[in-house]
Every structure is written in structure tokens, then in C-alpha cells.
Amino acid sequence: MKWVIPGLVIGVALSSAVSALAQEVVEDDVRTQYARARLVRLADGLEHPWAVAFLPDGRFLVTEKQGRLQLIDADGGKTEITGLPDDISTRGQGGLLDVVAHPDYEDDGNGWIYLTYAKQGEGGTATTLIRARLEGDALADVEELFVQDRYSSPGRHYGSRVAFMHDGTLLMSVGERGAGMRPPRAQHLDDHAGTILRLNDDGSVPDDNPFIDHDDALPEIYSYGHRNIQALIVHPETGEAWATDHGPRGGDRLDRIEPGVNYGWPLSTLGLDYGSQEQFGEGRAHPDHRFPVHEFLPPIAPSGLAYVSGQHFPNWEGNLLAGGLRSQRIMRLVIDEGTIRYADADGEMVPITGPYVAHGEELLYGSIGRIRDVRTGPDGHIYIINDRDGAGLYRLEPR
């Protein structure tokens, strides 16, 4: 299976301004199995950033968990953008989360930027999607497009990645909010928790969603049985959606997302219970649940996912780069198609045909700490943000 990077989400190349960024070489010779690279810091002083998006003029938008949106200029300078909602909850794992630009950002009358956040309301918080336009150093025309159907606690597992599909609709992950087995919210189609949603770009529901005609299901749901997806991308050629999902104690996974499919959480999972260290849920697999394409061993606490083009890293063409928080590394994954075997709920070895990870390699282990987001830029370089006070925006480029 060969994959190539989809240019920029907004369809243009970064301007020459990127080359003028105030750069600091953090690691001059990143040696890997098939490439030599250089890690460059483009901006610093970010406080627990969560996501990075690209603008067509070469600037970047970076969300910070504390509820701030930063515009990073060509010289690495930061400008805080005003006009965000005043109901952003920053408790626990909440805050200002993902940011993406509309695929038709540059079209007349478009200019939409999409952001997700943890919204404070009566009874707790809810994963929320808004869109707005950037006017100078402020957001304008702010529209609330989606709010999770239930405000709840605890303040964790918001999911909250957004990716546009080829038909102009968008996918959005919503975490199961830490409910686990009590109750298993990710298995209930009348609950947005533990799902991937599919929406039109104005927040309305596409009329071909898989559960649109089910009276007992919420129409926005595209797939379910997820735990806490913090990486979500769309294949640039096939339009397939791919995601990485957090397990409990172990069980971090890579999935190819298909409409209407149940991915098992919390009834079937590869992870263990935090307290007892025993199998979480009812088993490792179930015939009605989709087994993962790949289980990360050891666990990485996945966040951020990118395709690699051959422009700068020809030997990595079509690979996936999966960021890791706890593991403090990026995993380079080579995807192939074939038949593998896995143990079902009864311990029997069952063959399954489809994509699988044929090879993996660790990159940047411990170099910049916890990896929060990994994206391939319109120029083919790899852009990374780490998760800490005083964090930075980095570029991985060939040496």
C-alpha cells in the first residue's frame, strides 16, 4: 500500500516566508534507518499546546490547552488571538483543543477555521466544535456548530480531533469521557461519547450517515466503541480515515475507521484494568467488534498522526508517523496489506485480512519530551509540537 501526503489541507504551498523563520537547530543529525534529518525549533514559549494548523501565507495557528490561540509569524513571533468563547473549561484534560482550516479556506467568502474545546455547562463539560474567521488578531463570525449531547464529568477523555473528508464533510472524535464500564457509554448509540462523528461543514448532519434512519441512534455518529481518539487523519487518495486511540493500561491502537463499525470499547480491548491489572472488559476480541490494525507495544499514549510524502523523505513515502505522549517519541509505521492472526475472546487464533503494520521505528526518543501533535506540512516537512510549559513548534527536515 503506497500513501502520499495530501499537499495542504487548504490546497496551497507554504509561502517562502517559512524559510525566513527564526530557526534554532535542536538536533543537527537525527539518524534513522532510512534517512538523516535535522530537528529545528521554529517558535518557543508555548504553554501546553494541543494542535497546529497551517495558513496559506506561511503562518501557523497553535492552540494552547489553557484556552489561548496563538498566531505564529514567519519570524517565530507569537500573537494571541482574541474572540474565543468564554466558556472554555481548562480543568483536567479540558481546554482549547484541535484547530484546522477549511479545505477551501482561500475561496471567496470562506476563510473558516475550525476549533474544538471543552465547554463548561450545567452538570459538567462537553466536547464542542466552533468555526470562525481570522480578522487581524481576532476571531470574527464565530459560530457554534456542535455540542456533545450530554454535559458530564470527569473532566477527561474529550477526544477532539477534526479531519475533513474528500466530500467536504468533516469527522470529529469525541472521547468516552472516562466512563469506562460504568456505564459503557461508547456502546450506546444514543450517546455521543466514545464516537467519531460526521458533519457537514456547517454543522448539519449528512443524509447518508450510517445511523441516519435509526430511531435509537444519534444521527451524527459515524463509528463507535472508541475510547479517546486524539489523532485522526484522512487518506489523501482513497479518502479512508485513520485514527490512533488510547487504551487503558496498554491497548493503544491504530484503526482504519469505517462507517457504522463498532470498535469494541469498553467490552473488548487489548488493555488491562488500572487497579486489578486484569483484562479490561470482557476480552481481547469479539466477532462483532473491529480488531485494531496495530497495537502499540509498549504503549505510547498516542496523540497526533501524519502521512509522509516522498518530497523530502523519499524512503518514508506513504509511512505513518504516530506521536506519543508518555513514550516521548514518534513511531514511524510502514503499512502493508495481508493476513495476520489474532487471539479472539476464547484464545483461538483467528485470521484477519487487511492492513497491518509491517515495520516500525522510533524517532526523536526523548529529544523534546511528550509529543502532542504531528502533521505533515504543505512543504512536505514534518511539523511537531510538544506538551509542556515552554513548549515549541518544531520542523523535522532532511539533513
N, C-alpha and C positions, 0 to 999 in steps of 0.2 A: 504494500500500500504506500503510495507516494503522496505526500502532502506538500503544499506550498503556502506561503504566507499571503493573506488577503490584502496586500497593499495597506492602506489606512482605512479605518472604519469610515472615514469621511472621504475616501477616494482620491486623496492627493498626496504628493510627496512633501516631506518636511522642507521648509524653505532653507536657504543657505544660512539663515540665522543660527541654526543648530550648531554649525561648525564654529560659530563665534562664542559659544557658551564658555563661561568661566569654568575651566576644567581643572580637576586635580586627579592625577593618576594615583589610585589607591593600591592597585596591584598591577605591576607592569607586565608580568609574564604569567598568565593563568594557563597552565599546561593541562591539556585534556588528551583523551585518547586519539582524537582525530582533528584537533585544531589547537592553535595557540591564540590566546585572547588577551585583552587588556581591560581592566575594570577602571572606569573613570567616574568620579563624583561630579555631577552637574549642579547640584544645589544641596545645601545642608540646613540645619536648624529647624527641621520639621518635627512636629510632636505627634508621635504615633500615627503616621499617615496610613491610609487604608487603600487608596486606589489612585491610579494615574491615567489621564486621558490626554489625547493629542489634539491640538488645534492646527488648522491648516497654515497658519502664519509661523509655525515653528515653536509656539509656546505650549506650555503644559498646564493642565489643571490637576491639582492634587488635593484630595480630601484628607482631613485630619479627624481622627476619632473624636476629639474634643468639641467638634461642631464647627470647624472652620474649613473654608475652601480657599486654597492658595493658587494664585496665578503666577507661574514661574516664567520669567522672561528669558531672552536669549543670553543675557549676561549672568544668569543664575539668580537674579534678584527675585524676591517674593512680594506679591501684593495680596493682602487679604481681601477677598470678595465679600461684599455685604449683600443683604437681602435674603438670607436664608431663613427658613421658618424658625419661629421662636419656641417650638415645642419639641426640639431635638433632645432626647434623653441620652446622657452620656454615662449613665450608671452601668456597671458590669461590662458587658461586651457591646453595649449600645453606642450610639454616636452617629456622626455623618459617615456614610459607608461608601458605596460604589459611585462612580461617575463615568459616563460615556457620552460621546457626541453622536447625534443622529447621522446615519449613513449619508443623508442628503443635506448635511449641515450647511454647505455653501450655496444651495439653491435659494433663489429669491423667496423671501418670506419664511424660510426655515430657521436655521441657526439655533435649533433646540439642543439643549444639554440636559441629560437625564441624571438624576441623583436619587440615591436611596438613603434612608435613615431610620433610626428607632424613634418612633413617635410616641410621646407621652400622652396618655389619656386616662380616663377613669377605669380603674381596675388593672393598670399596668401599661405595657408598651406594645406597639405593633409595627411590623416592617412596612415601610411606606415608600412609594415612588412618586417623585415630582419631576416636572420639567420646567425649564426657564431659558431665557436668552441672556447672553452676556452683553451688557452695555457699559463700557468703560470698566470701572472696578465694582460694579454692582450687578445683581441679578434682576431681570425685569420679566414681566409677563409670567410670573410663577403660577403654575397650575398643579394641583394635586390630582394625580391620575389613579392611584390605587392605595388603599389601606387594607391591611390584613383584617379578616372578618372578626377576629377576637383580640381585644387587649388582654394581656396576661403577663404573669410573672413566671419564673425569674427572668432577670434581665440578661439573657444569653441566647445563643443559637438563633441569630437573626438571618443567617444565610446571606442574601442580599447582593448577589452578583447579577448583572444585566448583560445580555448579549443579543444583538439584532440578527434575525434570520434573513435569508435571501429574499423572502417575500415581503419584507418591510415590517413584519411583526417582531415583537421582542419577547425574549424569555427572561424570567426573573426567578431567582431562587428565594425561598422562604424557609428558614430553619424550623425545626420542630419545637423550638423554644425551651428545650431542656426537659420536656415532659417524660421522655423515656417510655416506660411501660405503664405509667400511671397518669392519665390513660395513654394508650398508644396513638397519639393524635395523627401521626404520619400515615396511619392506615385508614383514617376516616375521610372520605371524600366530601364531607360537609364541613371541612376544616381546612384552611389554607396552610396550616403548619406542616412542615415536612414535605413540601411540594416544589415543583417547578411550574410556574405559571406561564401562559402565553397570552399576550395582549396586543392589540393594535397600538400604533404609536401614539394615539390619543387617549389610551387607557381603556377603550372599549374592548369587548370580547369578540374575537374572530368567530365566525359562524361555523367553522369547520374544526373547532377544538374537540378533543376526543370524548368529553363528557357533556357536551353542549345539550344533549337531549335526555340526560339522566336527571330525573326529578330529585334524587337524593344526593346529588353531587354539585359542587360549586363549578360554574361553567369556565372559570379562568384556569382550572387545573389542567396541566399538560402531562405531568407524570407525578408519581407519589412514592411514599416509602423511603424518603431521603432523611438524613439526619441534620447536617449543617453544611450545605454546599457553599464554599467560599471561592470557587473557581468555576467559570462557565464560559465556554467559547463555542463558536460555530465554524465548522469546516468551510474553508473558502471556496471549494469546488463542489463538494457533494451536498453541502448545507446541513450535514449531520451536527448535532450538538454533543459536546463532550464536557464532562464535569469531574472534579475531584471532591470527595465528601469525607468529612471527619468521622472516624469510628469512635467508640468509647475508649476502652483501653486496648489498643490495637484495632484492626479493621478499617484503617484508612484505605480508600478505594478510588479507582479511576473507572468511570462509567461512560458508555455511549448512551445518550438519552434518546428514547423513542416515545412517541405519543401513546398515552394510555397505559404505560407499563408500570408495574409495581416493583420497586427496587428493594423491598423487604423490611426496612427498618420500622420498628424495633424487633419484629418477630424473628427474622433471620438476619444474622450479622456475623462477621468474622471476628468481632471484638469480644472482650471479657468485661464482666461486671467490675466496677471500681472497687467495691468492698470485698466481695467474696472471691474475686479472681476466677470465678467460674464462667462458663459460656453465657453470654448475654442473650436474652430472648429464648427462642425455642430451638435454635440450632444454627448451623453454619449456612444451610441452604434449604430451599423449599421449591417444589416444582412450579409454583405459581409466582415466584419471585425471580427477578433477573439477577444472576450472579455477576459480580464485577468483572470488567475486562482485566483488572490488575489489582492486587493487594500490595500495598506498600509495606515491605518488611526490611528493616524495622519501620515502625510508624514514623511519619514525618510531620503530622498536623498540617495538612495541605491548605495552601492559600495562594492563589494566583496560578494561571496556566497560560501557555503561549505556544503557538506554532513557530517553527523556524523555517525561513526561506533559505534558498541557496545563494542569495546575493553576496553575503559576507561570510557565511559559514556553509560552503557547499557540501561538506561532508556530514553536516547535520540536517540537510534538507529533508523536510517532512517530519522531523522529530518533534516531540512534545517536550516542553520544559515546565516542570511542576515545582512550584515553590513550597518550602517547608518552614513552618514557624518553629516548633520545638526542635526540629532537626537542624535548623540553621544552615540549610543548603538548598540547592536546586537539583532536581533529578532530571537528567536527560533520558527520555524514553523513546525507544525505537519500536514502532508499531508494525506488526505483521498480521496476516490472516492465516488461520489454520484451525486445527482441532487440538484442544487441550482437555485434560481430565480434572475433575474436582470432586471432593467428597460431599455427598448430599447429607441430609439430616440423619440418615441411618448409617453413615460412614461408608456407603457404597461409592465407588469411583464411577462418575458419570461423564461421558464425553460431551463437549460443547464446542461447536464450530463458530468461529467469528474472529474478531480482532483480539490480539493479545500483545503483551509487551515481550518482545524477543530479546531485548538488551537494555540495560540501564547503566548510567554513570553518574556519580556525584560531582557536582560543580560548586565551587565557592564555599566549601565547607568551612564554617566559622569565620569567613572573611568579613562579613558585615552583620552577622547576627541573624535574627529572625527575619525570614523573607515573607513579606506581606503580599506583594503583587509582582507579577512578571508578565510583561507584554512585549510583543514584537512591534517595533515602531514602523512607520511608513517608509523609513530609510533602510529597513532590514536589520538594524541593530536591535539588541535586546535591552529593554528598559526595566529597571528593578527599583522597588522601594523596600526599605526595611522597617521594622516595627520596634520603635523605642523613642525615648526623648532624644532630641538632637539627631534624628534620623536624616536620611538623604535620598535623593533621586540619583540613580546610577545608570550608566550605559556600559554594556558589555560589547566590545568591538574587536574585530580581528587585529592581531598584532603583526 
